[in-house]
Amino acid sequence: MDETERRDRLIQWLEVIFSDVQDLLLDDHVFWELQDIVRNNPQFAQASGLFTQWMASTFVQAAAVGVRRQAKSDDDSVSLKRFLLEIRKFPSLVSREHYISLFEGEDACLIEAGHREFDSVAGEGGPYVSGVLVEEQLRELDGVVKDIEHYVDRRIAHYDKRGLARPTPTFADLSSALKTIEKLVILYWQLLKGDAITILPTIQYDWKDIFRFPWM
């Protein structure tokens, strides 16, 4: 596999990762919007709470498994962790030459701005993304997912008789992991595809209409 083919494969991985992370962020958004509905409706305080407990449990398990999915690095995985490991092994896949080629046909000011942007990940004039930066990103990813991955492995994927050897992750841990994953996907999307993006989509319809009529 030559460098172009390997970069094309890396971009294909990134597109798969983007789609998965977008779903995770959308689920996270909907969950917290529902928490606002519950918090602002005093009738929930009089209800049994079983449904809202189920809702929270379902979200936590799905979100935790999704975060864990992006932390896997085996050869069969398409994940953010494996994506970063591939860049660590082949830093020339994220190169200044490729990035600036995405500005082909643009005016000189935009090309100059592109060089400045690439300096932020490669150092001034650097040809490739900095290996030090990629190592920092891998450590950051490992740091925010390790408790979640451990919890999924021992409590969600199966119930491990050894119990938990790390703290039980919190909602804040999940949010932190998702924000870190989101930040890295946005960065590499720009470096490899040239587009400045947001991942969480703007919902174009009133998805809360389901709560505007009695359920029973």
ROZALO-966664 format. One record per residue (C-alpha): x, y, z. Coordinates in steps of 0.001 Angstrom, whole numbers. Layout:
N
NODE       px       py       pz
NODE        X        Y        Z
...
This chain:
216
NODE       px       py       pz
NODE        0        0        0
NODE     1518     3318    -1052
NODE     1140     6581      854
NODE    -1812     7842    -1171
NODE    -3716     4591     -669
NODE    -2911     4602     3024
NODE    -4094     8215     3367
NODE    -7296     7403     1472
NODE    -7916     4552     3889
NODE    -7258     6852     6836
NODE    -9814     9330     5484
NODE   -12334     6509     5062
NODE   -11763     5573     8713
NODE   -12270     9198     9699
NODE   -15608     9305     7885
NODE   -16780     6180     9738
NODE   -15587     7640    13051
NODE   -17322    10945    12302
NODE   -20660     9207    11701
NODE   -20388     7203    14922
NODE   -19329    10211    16999
NODE   -22118    12311    15509
NODE   -24653     9718    16693
NODE   -23075     9707    20157
NODE   -23184    13500    20403
NODE   -26775    13592    19193
NODE   -27772    11020    21825
NODE   -25943    13068    24455
NODE   -27740    16252    23354
NODE   -31170    14606    23437
NODE   -30497    13074    26853
NODE   -29582    16389    28452
NODE   -32519    18153    26803
NODE   -34764    15505    28359
NODE   -33176    16174    31744
NODE   -34234    19810    31381
NODE   -37795    18719    30620
NODE   -37859    16516    33707
NODE   -36272    19181    35921
NODE   -38714    21875    34800
NODE   -41857    19784    35229
NODE   -42840    19398    38920
NODE   -45107    16461    38079
NODE   -42052    14263    37622
NODE   -41343    14674    41345
NODE   -44644    12906    42042
NODE   -44028    10073    39565
NODE   -42430     6729    40383
NODE   -39151     7552    38662
NODE   -38790     4091    37136
NODE   -39074     5382    33572
NODE   -36547     8183    34046
NODE   -34205     5727    35788
NODE   -34504     3386    32795
NODE   -33885     6312    30435
NODE   -30719     7326    32272
NODE   -29458     3734    32516
NODE   -30032     3134    28823
NODE   -28214     6329    27878
NODE   -25258     5629    30155
NODE   -24756     2116    28823
NODE   -25073     3132    25165
NODE   -22802     6159    25586
NODE   -20187     4203    27535
NODE   -20087     1445    24917
NODE   -19792     4096    22189
NODE   -16857     5780    23922
NODE   -15196     2404    24435
NODE   -15679     1679    20726
NODE   -13506     4691    19879
NODE   -10786     3495    22277
NODE   -10238       65    20723
NODE    -7013     -454    18796
NODE    -7095    -4015    17496
NODE    -6552    -4642    13785
NODE   -10252    -5179    13083
NODE   -11349    -1897    14664
NODE   -12136     1377    12957
NODE   -11742     3715    15893
NODE   -10211     7016    16888
NODE    -7506     5196    18846
NODE    -6440     3136    15849
NODE    -6661     6234    13651
NODE    -4183     8066    15907
NODE    -1894     5032    16106
NODE    -1799     4927    12318
NODE     -764     8595    12224
NODE     1887     7970    14878
NODE     3294     5187    12710
NODE     2985     7129     9430
NODE     3060    10860    10269
NODE     3474    11789     6605
NODE     -200    10847     6102
NODE    -1058    14188     7725
NODE     1294    16394     5770
NODE     1574    20069     4983
NODE     1737    19196     1282
NODE    -1590    17352     1407
NODE    -3251    20026     3539
NODE    -2178    22900     1296
NODE    -3283    20930    -1781
NODE    -6827    21221     -420
NODE    -6573    24990    -1020
NODE    -5874    24548    -4730
NODE    -7457    27375    -6699
NODE    -7804    29628    -3657
NODE    -6126    33009    -3363
NODE    -2705    33517    -1819
NODE    -4124    34855     1465
NODE    -6041    31627     2127
NODE    -3022    29506     1255
NODE     -897    31572     3640
NODE    -3546    31111     6339
NODE    -3460    27359     5649
NODE      280    27296     6272
NODE     -205    29132     9571
NODE    -2900    26676    10612
NODE     -648    23736     9819
NODE     2153    25334    11821
NODE      -56    24847    14897
NODE      150    21049    14553
NODE     3571    20642    12933
NODE     5661    23525    14207
NODE     6735    26395    11984
NODE     7462    24983     8537
NODE     7173    21384     9722
NODE     6293    18922     6929
NODE     4095    16591     8985
NODE     1930    16604    12065
NODE     4140    16595    15145
NODE     4805    13197    16674
NODE     4836    14863    20085
NODE     1330    16204    19437
NODE       20    12788    18381
NODE     1490    11227    21522
NODE     -215    13904    23623
NODE    -3509    13195    21869
NODE    -3194     9458    22492
NODE    -2469    10092    26179
NODE    -5410    12481    26404
NODE    -7741     9964    24773
NODE    -6517     7136    27007
NODE    -6913     9360    30063
NODE   -10559    10217    29436
NODE   -11676     6735    28372
NODE    -9788     4388    30708
NODE   -12374     4357    33525
NODE   -15222     4096    31035
NODE   -13551     1256    29132
NODE   -12910     -596    32369
NODE   -16538     -155    33472
NODE   -17878    -1410    30129
NODE   -15584    -4432    30172
NODE   -16509    -5449    33705
NODE   -20118    -4317    34078
NODE   -21791    -3904    30668
NODE   -20152    -6301    28210
NODE   -20354    -8911    30953
NODE   -20497    -8986    34747
NODE   -16955    -9664    35890
NODE   -16692   -11517    39207
NODE   -13560    -9516    40048
NODE   -15654    -6373    40344
NODE   -14431    -2894    39495
NODE   -10792    -1982    40030
NODE   -11286     1629    38943
NODE   -13778     4332    39971
NODE   -17263     4100    38469
NODE   -17452     6704    35703
NODE   -19775     9658    36157
NODE   -21905    11668    33742
NODE   -19089    14244    33812
NODE   -16597    11548    32755
NODE   -18791    10641    29789
NODE   -19148    14284    28788
NODE   -15390    14840    29058
NODE   -14656    11797    26914
NODE   -17147    12862    24250
NODE   -15735    16400    24156
NODE   -12198    15083    23729
NODE   -13257    12710    20960
NODE   -15226    15481    19259
NODE   -12252    17871    19401
NODE    -9881    15351    17804
NODE   -12295    14400    15029
NODE   -12862    18064    14157
NODE    -9113    18711    14020
NODE    -8257    15796    11746
NODE   -11288    16375     9548
NODE    -9877    19804     8759
NODE    -6320    18530     8279
NODE    -7310    15685     5974
NODE   -10415    17026     4245
NODE    -9939    20778     4495
NODE   -13320    21568     6015
NODE   -13944    23381     9296
NODE   -16913    21528    10744
NODE   -19142    21025    13731
NODE   -20258    17470    14413
NODE   -23493    17899    16336
NODE   -26146    18516    13667
NODE   -28791    21205    13919
NODE   -32107    19384    14199
NODE   -34397    20868    11566
NODE   -37704    19823    13119
NODE   -39431    19899    16496
NODE   -38274    16567    17899
NODE   -39918    17415    21238
NODE   -43379    17191    19642
NODE   -43642    13679    21070
NODE   -44009    15264    24537
NODE   -46783    17656    23533
NODE   -49616    15123    23822
NODE   -50619    12666    26563
NODE   -48980     9250    26339
NODE   -51854     7498    28109
